[in-house]
Amino acid sequence: MFPGFIFDVEGTLVDSVPQNLRSLQDALEQHGYRVPYQTLQLYSGLDGDQTLQLAIPEATEAERHEILQLQAAIYERDYLPSVRAFDGVRDLFRTITEHGGRVALATDCKGVPFKRYQSLLKANEYITATACGDDVEHGKPDPRLVGVALRKLALPGSQAVMVGDTPYDAEAGIEAGARAAGVLTGAFGKDTLLKAGCFAVAADVRGLISSLLRGEADPEPHQTDWLRSA
């Protein structure tokens, strides 16, 4: 079993991917850019500035900054109230803690959205550490956010697993020396997450629990009722 469990938040613990993408699309349109939703979906979970460099390479650095600032305002005003936590997160964290593991959150978000997500999870007593957008300049796949979480857990990467819904989460975790596991609650499929280096992939975080506690994938990965029997 891993001593440390580091979780992405958006798309992994809270159902926020469509809202994030729509708010970015809204901000882009207000700046005169029409980018298909499916294109933005390819970059879901990627550092915001890198996303814009790929989606609108003609934009200047200053314009990219303005778009991201506008997106944050639109998201907080129009989309954040509709975000909900995925079922079973509190029970998952409790189970990990009862088995001797420590939980950290590693997310690019910050400020009001991050506080909102923490309140939705209702699991603060099981969270040992948090690393958010206030702690680093660059988001995933840059590994430094995961590195901050590892330092706060006082663990080397080899003793932790990074759990996320995107290949960028997996890349950040692996670059930080941790293992990676994936969930299908975001914008990416199983093959993409496996190719990114995830040793296990499940429908959601509850479906990962047996793999996480054993440190290896289920022989036949499937959604289980493991939490209820634990």
Helices and strands as residue ranges (DSSP letters): E 4-7, E 14-15, H 17-30, H 37-42, H 48-55, H 61-74, I 75-79, G 80-82, E 84-85, H 89-98, E 102-106, H 111-121, G 124-126, E 127-131, H 144-153, G 157-159, E 160-164, H 167-175, E 179-183, H 190-195, E 200-202, H 205-214, H 226-229
